[in-house]
Amino acid sequence: MRSILSMFSKSPFKPLGSHMDKVRACVDQIDPMFKALHRGDYDEVGKISELIMKMEHEADMIKDDIRTHMKQTVFLPVDKKDFMHLLSAQDDIADAVEDLAVLLRIKNLSAPESIHDSLQELVEHVIKTAYAGCDLILELEALLESSFGGAEAEKVEKATQVLGTLEWEADRKQFQLAQKLFSLGNQIDAADLLLWNEVIKKLGAVADKTEQIGKTLRIFLSQ
């Protein structure tokens, strides 16, 4: 708690950066987890899943500390409610990654070869989208120094537009992958089909939740 208070005394956005570090660490594990799954290394999938759950818990601890501090009267250059929305958006990304990790431990899944390339493409694109959201948080200090105006505001505005496009592309890739999955028919066990569909939806959720960061920052810029 003391470290959070110390960060708030320096900048109201530094605690968000500390929280986002944990969120990004969760995202970092998505690709290794799917590569282990493709190799059939289910022990490694389990280890990575446990690591994600640990990091998500650490992110929750930081989030709870921030929320506790925010109950006190504190000056912010943005609306306190919008600040909390940004924190929730970050938290939702880590939650989605954790949900994904849990799904991949329910059963020893094996991706049909016919969807493997499309699955990996979606994985890589979702990670790219999440990183774009993480990078936006790094701009908050400069945005604060510019009083949410000028060239820095224009830079962030453009970045939020890029993030929106990335999320839209993730939706399209998710839909195309789901189509391929359900076209397999009897080639895949019904239980596996349903579980893979949930995995695909949860991958998409990581991108969906990330876009909320851009939407909240656009609110900052409009004030």
ROROMI-398945 format. One record per residue: residue in one letter; x, y, z of N, C-alpha, C in turn. Coordinates in steps of 0.05 Angstrom, whole numbers, plus 5000, padded with zeros to 4 digits. Atoms other than C-alpha are relative to their C-alpha. Example, Ala and Ser with C-alpha at 12.3 -4.5 7.8 and 13.67 -1.06 7.14 Angstrom:
BEGIN
a501849765000524649105156501850245000;s498449764999527349795143498550225014;
//
This chain:
BEGIN
m501749765000500050005000501750255000;r498249774998505750475017501150074973;s498849955026508750394948497950134981;i502149885016502050564915499750305008;l500249724991501451194958502450164990;s497649865010508551374939499850074970;m500349965029506951294865498050224995;f502149795003500651724872501250285005;s498849744993504852274904501750114977;k498349915022509252294842498350064975;s501749975023503852204789497549835004;p502450174997496651964789499949774980;f500050225020498251524729502149795004;k497950204995504351164756498949735011;p501250264991500050644794498849844977;l501250145024496450494728502249864984;g497750125014503250364696501049755014;s499150234984505149894753498049774996;h502050215004498549514744500249894971;m499850095028499449494668502449824996;d497650175002506349184677499249715005;k500950274994502948584708498149894979;v501850085021497548574655501649914976;r498450075023502748574600501549745005;a498750254994506448014635498249764995;c501950225006500147594630499849964970;v500250015029499547764556502449864988;d497550115010506847564546499949694999;q500150294998504946844563498049874981;i502050115018499446754511501349834979;d498750145022504046564454501549745009;p498750254991508446074494498049795008;m502050204992502145744521498949864976;f501150135024499245614452502149844985;k497950155013505945384425500549735015;a499850244985506444884482497749814995;l502450155006499344664467500449864973;h499650125027501144544393502049775001;r498050214998507144124414498949765015;g501150214983502643714459501349985027;d498649994974506743924520498050115020;y502249914982500843954568501150075028;d498849924974505343984629500950294999;e499149725003508244634602497650194998;v502549845000501244894587499150055028;g500849974972499544764660501850195015;k498149824986505845124685499550294992;i500549735010504445724641497450115011;s502649924989497245734663500250095029;e499649934972499345734736501550275003;l498549754999504246304722498150244993;i501949795007498746714688498150065024;m501849964977494146604748501450155022;k498449874979499646824795500350304994;m499749725007500947464756497450155000;e502649874999493547614749499350075029;h500549954972493047554825501650245009;e498349774993498848044833498850264988;a501249775012495348514785497550085017;d502349954983489048454828500750145026;m499149874975492948644890500650294996;i499449725006495449274857497450164995;k502649875006488449434831498550065026;d501449954975485549354901501350225016;d498649794986490849804931499350274988;i500749755013489250334879497250085007;r502849944993481850284892499650105029;t500249914972482850344967501050285003;h499049734998487050964958498150204987;m501749825014482051264909497550075016;k502349944983476651244963500550265015;q499349754986480451814996499750234980;t500149775017479952514969502750044988;v497549965014485352584917499550164975;f500249845024486453094863500949844976;l499350135024486452814793499550204977;p500449825023487253174726497749904982;v502350115015481552734699497949925020;d502250094983474852514726500749735014;k499250244985475851994781498649754989;k501550225011470451554750501449894974;d498650085024474151554683502649865006;f497550124992480651394718499549715008;m500750274991477250784750499249834977;h500850165024474350574683502649904985;l497550085013481450564655501349775015;l498950224983483850134713498449744995;s501750245005477949664701500549884973;a499450095027479549624627502649835000;q497550154998486649404643499549745014;d500550244984484148914695498549794984;d501550195017479348604645501749854981;i498150145018485148434599501249775014;a498850214984488648044653498049785006;d502150204994482047704672499549824975;a500550155025480947494599502349804995;v497750185004487947204594499949775020;e500350214980486846824659497849804993;d502150175009480246554633500949824978;l498950165022483746324571501849785010;a498250204988489045964612498549785014;v501650204986483745614653498649824980;l501350165021480045384590501949794988;l498050185013486445074562500949785019;r499250214981487244654625497649815006;i502350174995480244354625500449734988;k499650245015482243834574502550024983;n497750005017488443634535499250034971;l500949955027486343964471502249984979;s498250015023489543864403498650144977;a501349855021488144364348500249854974;p499950135027486244044281501950164982;e498049875017491644194230498750204982;s501349825019486544524185499450285012;i500449744988485545094235502550115014;h497649914985492545134264501150274991;d498849755010495145694219498250245007;s501949784994488846114229499950065030;l499949974971489145994304502450165008;q497549864993496346214308499950294990;e500349735010494646824265498350175019;l501749864981489147014314501550065026;v498449974975493746904374501950244996;e498049785005499047364344498750274998;h501449755004494047894325498850105026;v501149924974490747894393502250125018;i497749904985497547974426500850284991;k499349745011499248544379498050225009;t502149814991492648884397500450075030;a499649964971493848794472502550185005;y497649844997500849084466499550294992;a500749735008498049684429498650155023;g501349894978493549804488501850065023;c498049964978499249724538501750244994;d498349775007503450224499498650265003;l501449764996497950734503500250105029;i499749934972498550724579502750145005;l497449874998505850914571500050294992;e500149735010503651554538498650195021;l501649844981499651794599501750225013;e498449794988505452164631500450244982;a499649795020507052554568497450154995;l502649885005499552674558499450205023;l500549834977499052964628501750254999;e498249775002505153414617499050194978;s501049825022501853684553497250115006;s502749914992495353824591497949904981;f501950145018491853334545499450164974;g500349855025493053774485502549984983;g497649975017497853924428500649744985;a499150225017501953424389499749735014;e500250254986501852904444497149895000;a502850085001494252894445499349904973;e500550095028494152824369501249724997;k498750265001499052244376498349785013;v501650194986494751894427497349944986;e502550035015488352014387500449814976;k499450185023491551684326500449725009;a499450274989493951104369497449865008;t502650124993486850994395498549914975;q501350085025484350974324501249744989;v498650245009489650454306499149765017;l500950214982487550054367497249904993;g502750075008480350074345500049824975;t499750165025482349804276501049725006;l498950264993486449254307497949825013;e502150164987480549034350497949914979;w501950085021475949034289501149774983;e498750215015480948604251500049745017;a500150244983481248134311497249874999;d502750105002473648064308499749844974;r500250135027474147884234501549735000;k498450254999479647364246498749805018;q501450184982475747074304497649874986;f502350105015469546994260500849794979;q499150185021473446674203501049745012;l499050244987476846184251497649835010;a502350154990470145994282498649864977;q501250135024467445854212501549754992;k498350235006473245394198499649775020;l500450204979472245044264497449854996;f502550135002464944904254499649864973;s500250145025466044684182501249725001;l498850264997469844084209497949785005;g502250194996463343744228500949775018;n499450244984464543024251503049945001;q497250044999472043094241501250065028;i499049924973472643364312497849925020;d501850084978469543104377498350245008;a501949784994463443514397500950165024;a499049864976466343674466502450184993;d497749855009472843904434499250254984;l501049775017469044334384499050225017;l501249794983465244694438502250145017;l497949884984471444794480501850184983;w498449835018475445054421498550264994;n501649765006469745534406500250205023;e499749834977470245804477502850125001;v497349905001477745874470500250234980;i500049795021476846274406498650255010;k501449774989471746724439501650155021;k498449874978476246844499502450144988;l497849855013482047024453498950274990;g501249755010477447534420499450195022;a500649834977475547794489502450165009;v497549864993482847984502500250264983;a499949775017482548454442497750195006;d502449844994475448694459500650175025;k499549854975477548894530502250214996;t497849815005483849234504498950254987;e501049775014479749694459498850205020;q501149824980476449984522502050205010;i497949814992483150304539499950244981;g500149795020482750704474497550175004;k502549864997475550894486500150195025;t499849834975477051154557502050234995;l498149785005483051554533498850214982;r501349805016478751884481498250185017;i501649834981474252114539501850205013;f498149814988480452414572500550234981;l499349805020482052784508497750204995;s502449835006474953054501499350205022;q500749834977474853384569501550265000;
//
